[in-house]
Amino acid sequence: MLANLLWPMFPPLFLVLLPFRVFYTYRLANLIRIGYAPIWVVGMFIPFVDLLLLFLLARESSALMRERGFQVGFFGADIDAIRAALDAT
């Protein structure tokens, strides 16, 4: 999100971060099965729409984590609880 705010001032920063944003948006949209993942990736190239898409992805992934029994706060779920659940299976 920071890259969206800074890209008019620092275009190289936007270009450096773009591949990571595209990769992780595709991966997260595909994992939580929120829709057709390439459409989400295309949305990452539209200014301000990408902020909305990131918000929606975060909300859906948090809901999925809560559904699976993890406590999710503002900064995400507790990684130790996730590791303990993975080790138990």
C-alpha positions as CSV (number, residue, x, y, z in Angstrom):
1,M,0.0,0.0,0.0
2,L,2.9,2.3,0.7
3,A,4.1,1.9,-2.8
4,N,0.7,3.2,-4.1
5,L,1.2,6.4,-2.2
6,L,4.8,6.9,-3.1
7,W,4.9,5.8,-6.7
8,P,4.4,9.3,-8.2
9,M,7.5,10.4,-6.3
10,F,9.5,7.2,-6.6
11,P,8.6,5.3,-9.8
12,P,11.6,2.9,-9.4
13,L,10.2,1.9,-6.0
14,F,6.9,1.0,-7.6
15,L,8.6,-1.0,-10.3
16,V,10.7,-2.9,-7.8
17,L,7.7,-3.8,-5.6
18,L,5.3,-4.6,-8.4
19,P,6.5,-8.2,-9.1
20,F,6.1,-9.1,-5.4
21,R,2.7,-7.6,-5.2
22,V,1.5,-9.4,-8.3
23,F,3.0,-12.8,-7.2
24,Y,1.5,-12.6,-3.6
25,T,-1.8,-11.3,-4.8
26,Y,-2.2,-14.2,-7.2
27,R,-1.0,-16.7,-4.6
28,L,-3.3,-15.4,-1.9
29,A,-6.4,-15.1,-4.2
30,N,-5.7,-18.6,-5.4
31,L,-5.3,-20.1,-1.9
32,I,-8.4,-18.7,-0.4
33,R,-10.4,-19.3,-3.6
34,I,-11.9,-15.8,-3.6
35,G,-12.4,-15.8,-7.3
36,Y,-10.5,-16.0,-10.5
37,A,-7.0,-15.1,-9.4
38,P,-5.7,-13.5,-12.7
39,I,-8.5,-11.0,-12.4
40,W,-7.2,-9.9,-9.0
41,V,-3.7,-9.6,-10.5
42,V,-5.0,-7.3,-13.3
43,G,-6.7,-5.2,-10.6
44,M,-3.3,-4.6,-9.0
45,F,-2.3,-2.4,-12.0
46,I,-5.3,0.0,-11.5
47,P,-4.5,2.8,-9.1
48,F,-6.6,2.9,-6.0
49,V,-8.5,-0.2,-7.1
50,D,-5.5,-2.1,-5.9
51,L,-5.9,-0.7,-2.4
52,L,-9.5,-1.9,-2.4
53,L,-8.5,-5.3,-3.6
54,L,-5.8,-5.6,-0.9
55,F,-8.3,-4.7,1.7
56,L,-10.8,-7.3,0.4
57,L,-8.0,-10.0,0.3
58,A,-7.0,-9.2,3.9
59,R,-10.6,-9.3,5.1
60,E,-11.3,-12.6,3.4
61,S,-8.1,-14.3,4.6
62,S,-8.7,-13.1,8.1
63,A,-12.3,-14.5,8.0
64,L,-10.9,-17.8,6.8
65,M,-8.4,-17.9,9.6
66,R,-11.1,-17.2,12.2
67,E,-13.2,-19.9,10.7
68,R,-10.4,-22.3,11.2
69,G,-10.2,-21.4,14.9
70,F,-7.2,-19.0,15.0
71,Q,-7.4,-15.6,16.7
72,V,-6.7,-12.8,14.2
73,G,-5.8,-9.3,15.3
74,F,-4.9,-6.2,13.4
75,F,-1.5,-7.5,12.3
76,G,-2.7,-11.0,11.5
77,A,-2.7,-14.3,13.3
78,D,-0.2,-15.6,15.8
79,I,2.4,-17.5,13.9
80,D,3.2,-19.7,16.9
81,A,-0.4,-20.9,17.0
82,I,-0.3,-21.7,13.3
83,R,3.0,-23.6,13.6
84,A,1.6,-25.6,16.6
85,A,-1.5,-26.5,14.6
86,L,0.6,-27.6,11.7
87,D,2.9,-29.7,13.9
88,A,-0.2,-31.4,15.5
89,T,-1.4,-32.6,12.1
